[in-house]
Amino acid sequence: MKIKAILTTLFILTSLGLSAQYNTEGETFQLTKQGAHYVFTANINDTADATILVESGIPALLADSAFVFSSGILSDMELTVASKEKLSLAGRVYKITHKANGTVRIGNNTSYIGDVFVLSNYDYGPYEVAMPVMYLHNDLDDGSRIVSLDLGNHSLQMLGKASLNGIKADYSKSNMNTDTYEGMFAIETSMTLDDGIKPRTLSGNFMIDFGNPELLFLLHQTEEVQKFLADNADMELREATTPSGEVVGQFILTKQCQLCGIAFPDAVVVITKNLPLFTTPGNIGLKFFERTHAILDFDQSVVYLKGN
């Protein structure tokens, strides 16, 4: 009987150990929409809670200087005083007071690994920290960088490799790359819009831009977009104006826009000149991700997509 009891105990302990070993599913963060952005609240470095902006196009974790030094969230990092360095964000210029590079714990089992910029008077929105998602790591899955983004259900989850392997057959797959302005991630794909006259297709790199509130921005200064407009001179371009009548861009009303193989009926495609430094023909915005489930595997540079 004693031998049987010992074997039973060993079996239970072994089962628990295997369960813990293969529990690679990361944390899920509940998102809230604030204006044209998404934020979540999490503890940073086991020190203080912060409201964190979900970002795709910034080079580092950004944090407000007053919050950093009052909360102590970066007290374990070696902060270097930055001299006369500045960062331009959405038309505003911020002074970088300190810089660092290393690991910042987000929540319980998620780590940000990369550059950290501390900004003076970083009061752009209702958050203290901005987080580029491509540098988030799942500590339970050997530091993998697989981000499941489901804005329709207000969810951001650090997915494990085993979970991804079990579901990716249900999703379309596209390659990502960083052949873009400031090395931002882009999807190699195509856009086809139907304006009621005929379908019109533009292929190339489309940058992931969580700061874009629309479905798609086409960047007027790029050679690809100018050729697309010249080849489709019969397409109606409407003017986007401010309440005072100032023209700020153009847009196309479509019966359907297909982007990354997913159809969006009655979509609006914006043509802008306001992002002159960007080099891709288009920027994919939040309305795309609000209507899809995207799994961004930054380790393998691929994205898995499925329409909601």
C-alpha positions as CSV (number, residue, x, y, z in Angstrom):
1,M,0.0,0.0,0.0
2,K,2.8,2.4,0.8
3,I,4.4,1.7,-2.6
4,K,1.1,2.4,-4.3
5,A,0.7,5.6,-2.4
6,I,4.2,6.7,-3.3
7,L,3.6,5.9,-7.0
8,T,0.3,7.8,-7.0
9,T,2.0,10.8,-5.4
10,L,4.9,10.7,-8.0
11,F,2.3,10.5,-10.8
12,I,0.4,13.6,-9.5
13,L,3.6,15.6,-9.0
14,T,4.9,14.6,-12.5
15,S,1.6,15.6,-14.1
16,L,1.6,18.9,-12.3
17,G,5.2,19.5,-13.4
18,L,4.4,18.7,-17.0
19,S,1.3,21.0,-16.9
20,A,3.4,23.9,-15.6
21,Q,6.1,23.1,-18.2
22,Y,3.7,23.4,-21.1
23,N,1.7,26.3,-19.7
24,T,3.2,28.8,-22.1
25,E,0.1,30.9,-22.6
26,G,0.9,34.5,-21.8
27,E,-1.0,37.3,-20.2
28,T,-4.2,38.9,-21.6
29,F,-4.5,42.6,-21.2
30,Q,-8.0,44.2,-21.4
31,L,-7.9,47.2,-23.7
32,T,-9.9,50.4,-23.5
33,K,-10.5,52.8,-26.4
34,Q,-9.5,56.4,-25.6
35,G,-10.3,58.6,-28.5
36,A,-8.6,57.1,-31.5
37,H,-6.2,55.0,-29.4
38,Y,-6.2,51.9,-27.3
39,V,-4.8,51.7,-23.8
40,F,-4.5,49.1,-21.0
41,T,-3.5,49.3,-17.3
42,A,-0.8,47.1,-15.9
43,N,1.8,47.1,-13.1
44,I,5.3,48.1,-14.2
45,N,8.4,46.4,-12.5
46,D,6.2,45.4,-9.5
47,T,6.3,49.0,-8.5
48,A,3.3,51.0,-9.7
49,D,0.3,50.7,-12.1
50,A,0.4,52.7,-15.3
51,T,-2.0,53.4,-18.2
52,I,-0.2,52.2,-21.3
53,L,-0.7,53.2,-24.9
54,V,-0.6,50.4,-27.5
55,E,1.8,51.6,-30.2
56,S,3.4,50.2,-33.4
57,G,5.4,53.1,-34.7
58,I,7.7,54.4,-31.9
59,P,11.3,53.4,-31.5
60,A,11.3,52.9,-27.7
61,L,9.2,52.6,-24.6
62,L,8.2,56.2,-23.8
63,A,7.4,57.4,-20.3
64,D,6.5,60.7,-18.8
65,S,9.4,62.0,-16.6
66,A,7.2,63.3,-13.8
67,F,5.5,59.8,-13.5
68,V,8.8,58.0,-13.8
69,F,10.5,59.8,-10.9
70,S,7.4,60.0,-8.7
71,S,6.5,56.3,-9.0
72,G,10.0,54.8,-9.2
73,I,9.0,52.4,-12.0
74,L,12.5,52.6,-13.6
75,S,14.6,52.8,-10.4
76,D,16.3,49.5,-11.2
77,M,17.5,50.7,-14.6
78,E,20.6,52.7,-15.4
79,L,19.2,56.0,-16.7
80,T,21.6,58.1,-18.7
81,V,21.0,61.9,-18.9
82,A,20.2,62.8,-22.5
83,S,21.7,66.1,-23.8
84,K,19.6,68.2,-26.2
85,E,17.9,65.1,-27.7
86,K,14.3,65.5,-28.9
87,L,11.5,63.2,-30.3
88,S,8.8,64.3,-32.6
89,L,5.4,62.6,-32.1
90,A,2.2,63.5,-34.0
91,G,3.4,67.0,-34.7
92,R,4.6,67.7,-31.2
93,V,8.3,67.8,-30.1
94,Y,9.3,66.4,-26.7
95,K,12.6,66.7,-24.9
96,I,14.2,63.4,-24.0
97,T,15.6,63.8,-20.5
98,H,16.9,60.3,-19.9
99,K,17.6,57.1,-21.9
100,A,18.1,53.5,-21.0
101,N,18.2,50.0,-22.5
102,G,17.1,46.9,-20.8
103,T,14.1,44.9,-19.5
104,V,10.9,46.4,-18.1
105,R,8.4,44.0,-16.5
106,I,4.8,44.6,-17.7
107,G,2.2,42.8,-15.5
108,N,3.2,39.3,-14.2
109,N,4.7,37.4,-17.1
110,T,5.4,39.9,-19.9
111,S,8.6,41.8,-20.5
112,Y,9.5,44.8,-22.7
113,I,13.1,44.5,-23.9
114,G,14.6,47.5,-25.7
115,D,15.3,51.2,-25.5
116,V,13.5,53.4,-23.0
117,F,13.1,57.1,-23.5
118,V,12.0,59.4,-20.6
119,L,10.2,62.5,-22.0
120,S,9.6,65.8,-20.4
121,N,5.9,66.9,-20.2
122,Y,4.7,63.8,-22.1
123,D,1.0,64.6,-21.6
124,Y,-0.2,63.8,-25.1
125,G,-3.0,61.6,-23.9
126,P,-4.6,59.9,-20.9
127,Y,-1.6,57.6,-20.3
128,E,1.8,57.7,-18.7
129,V,3.6,55.2,-20.9
130,A,3.6,54.2,-24.6
131,M,4.5,50.7,-25.5
132,P,5.7,49.4,-29.0
133,V,4.2,45.9,-29.1
134,M,6.9,44.4,-31.3
135,Y,9.3,44.4,-28.3
136,L,6.9,42.6,-25.9
137,H,8.1,39.2,-24.8
138,N,6.2,36.2,-23.3
139,D,8.2,35.2,-20.3
140,L,6.3,31.9,-20.0
141,D,7.3,30.9,-23.6
142,D,11.0,31.4,-23.7
143,G,10.6,35.1,-24.4
144,S,8.6,34.6,-27.6
145,R,7.1,37.7,-29.3
146,I,3.7,36.6,-30.5
147,V,1.0,39.2,-30.0
148,S,-2.7,38.3,-30.4
149,L,-4.6,41.5,-31.1
150,D,-8.4,41.3,-31.1
151,L,-9.6,44.9,-30.9
152,G,-13.1,43.8,-31.5
153,N,-13.0,42.1,-28.1
154,H,-10.7,44.7,-26.6
155,S,-8.0,42.1,-26.0
156,L,-4.2,41.9,-26.3
157,Q,-2.7,38.6,-25.4
158,M,0.9,37.2,-25.4
159,L,0.3,34.0,-27.2
160,G,2.4,30.8,-26.8
161,K,4.0,29.0,-29.7
162,A,2.1,25.9,-29.0
163,S,-1.2,27.7,-29.0
164,L,-0.3,29.5,-32.3
165,N,0.6,26.1,-33.9
166,G,-2.8,24.8,-32.9
167,I,-4.9,27.6,-34.5
168,K,-2.9,29.2,-37.3
169,A,-4.4,26.9,-40.0
170,D,-7.7,28.8,-39.6
171,Y,-6.0,32.1,-40.5
172,S,-4.5,33.6,-43.7
173,K,-0.8,34.2,-43.5
174,S,1.2,37.2,-44.8
175,N,4.9,38.1,-44.5
176,M,6.0,41.2,-42.5
177,N,9.2,43.2,-42.9
178,T,10.9,46.3,-41.6
179,D,11.9,47.9,-45.0
180,T,10.2,51.1,-43.9
181,Y,10.7,54.5,-42.3
182,E,12.3,54.0,-38.9
183,G,12.1,50.2,-39.3
184,M,8.4,50.0,-38.5
185,F,6.7,46.7,-39.3
186,A,4.8,46.4,-42.6
187,I,2.7,43.7,-44.2
188,E,3.6,42.6,-47.8
189,T,0.2,42.4,-49.4
190,S,-2.2,44.1,-51.8
191,M,-5.3,46.4,-51.7
192,T,-8.1,46.2,-54.1
193,L,-10.9,48.8,-54.1
194,D,-14.1,48.8,-56.0
195,D,-15.5,52.3,-56.5
196,G,-18.5,51.1,-58.5
197,I,-16.7,51.5,-61.8
198,K,-14.1,48.7,-61.6
199,P,-11.8,47.0,-59.2
200,R,-8.4,48.7,-58.8
201,T,-5.4,47.0,-57.2
202,L,-2.2,48.4,-55.5
203,S,0.4,45.9,-54.2
204,G,3.4,46.6,-51.9
205,N,4.3,47.2,-48.3
206,F,1.5,48.4,-46.1
207,M,2.8,49.7,-42.7
208,I,1.1,48.7,-39.4
209,D,0.0,52.1,-37.9
210,F,-1.9,52.0,-34.6
211,G,-1.8,55.8,-34.7
212,N,-4.0,55.8,-37.9
213,P,-7.7,55.9,-36.9
214,E,-8.9,54.9,-40.5
215,L,-8.8,51.7,-42.4
216,L,-6.1,52.7,-44.8
217,F,-4.0,55.8,-45.6
218,L,-2.4,56.0,-49.1
219,L,0.7,58.1,-49.0
220,H,0.6,60.6,-51.9
221,Q,4.4,61.2,-52.0
222,T,5.3,57.6,-52.9
223,E,6.0,56.5,-56.4
224,E,3.6,53.6,-56.1
225,V,0.6,55.7,-55.1
226,Q,1.3,58.4,-57.8
227,K,1.4,55.7,-60.4
228,F,-1.8,54.1,-59.0
229,L,-3.6,57.5,-59.3
230,A,-2.2,58.2,-62.8
231,D,-3.4,54.7,-63.9
232,N,-6.8,55.3,-62.4
233,A,-7.5,58.9,-63.5
234,D,-11.2,58.1,-63.9
235,M,-11.5,57.4,-60.2
236,E,-13.4,60.1,-58.2
237,L,-11.2,61.7,-55.5
238,R,-13.2,63.7,-52.9
239,E,-11.7,66.5,-50.7
240,A,-11.4,66.1,-47.0
241,T,-11.7,69.5,-45.3
242,T,-11.7,70.9,-41.8
243,P,-14.8,72.8,-40.4
244,S,-13.1,76.0,-41.6
245,G,-12.9,74.7,-45.1
246,E,-9.2,73.9,-45.2
247,V,-8.4,71.0,-47.5
248,V,-6.3,68.4,-45.5
249,G,-6.5,65.4,-47.9
250,Q,-8.5,63.4,-50.3
251,F,-10.5,60.2,-50.0
252,I,-12.2,57.5,-52.1
253,L,-15.6,56.1,-51.3
254,T,-15.7,52.5,-52.2
255,K,-18.3,49.8,-52.4
256,Q,-15.7,47.5,-51.0
257,C,-12.0,47.6,-50.2
258,Q,-10.2,44.3,-49.9
259,L,-7.0,44.5,-47.8
260,C,-4.8,41.5,-46.9
261,G,-7.5,39.3,-48.5
262,I,-10.2,40.6,-46.1
263,A,-13.2,42.5,-47.5
264,F,-14.4,45.8,-46.0
265,P,-17.8,47.0,-47.4
266,D,-18.4,50.7,-47.9
267,A,-14.9,51.5,-46.9
268,V,-13.2,54.9,-47.0
269,V,-9.6,55.1,-48.3
270,V,-7.7,58.2,-47.4
271,I,-5.0,59.8,-49.5
272,T,-2.7,62.0,-47.4
273,K,0.3,64.3,-47.9
274,N,0.7,64.8,-44.1
275,L,3.2,62.0,-43.6
276,P,6.0,63.1,-45.9
277,L,8.8,61.0,-44.3
278,F,7.0,57.6,-44.6
279,T,8.2,55.4,-47.5
280,T,5.5,52.7,-47.9
281,P,2.5,53.3,-50.3
282,G,0.0,52.8,-47.4
283,N,-0.5,52.7,-43.7
284,I,-3.0,50.1,-42.2
285,G,-5.0,51.7,-39.4
286,L,-7.2,50.8,-36.5
287,K,-10.4,50.2,-38.4
288,F,-8.7,47.3,-40.1
289,F,-7.7,45.8,-36.7
290,E,-11.0,46.5,-35.1
291,R,-12.7,44.2,-37.7
292,T,-10.1,41.4,-37.7
293,H,-8.2,39.1,-35.4
294,A,-4.5,39.6,-36.0
295,I,-1.8,37.4,-34.6
296,L,1.6,39.2,-35.1
297,D,4.5,36.8,-34.8
298,F,7.4,39.2,-34.6
299,D,9.9,36.4,-34.2
300,Q,9.1,34.9,-37.6
301,S,8.0,38.2,-39.2
302,V,4.6,36.9,-40.2
303,V,1.0,37.9,-39.4
304,Y,-2.0,35.6,-39.3
305,L,-5.3,37.3,-40.0
306,K,-9.0,36.4,-39.8
307,G,-12.0,38.7,-40.3
308,N,-14.3,39.1,-37.3
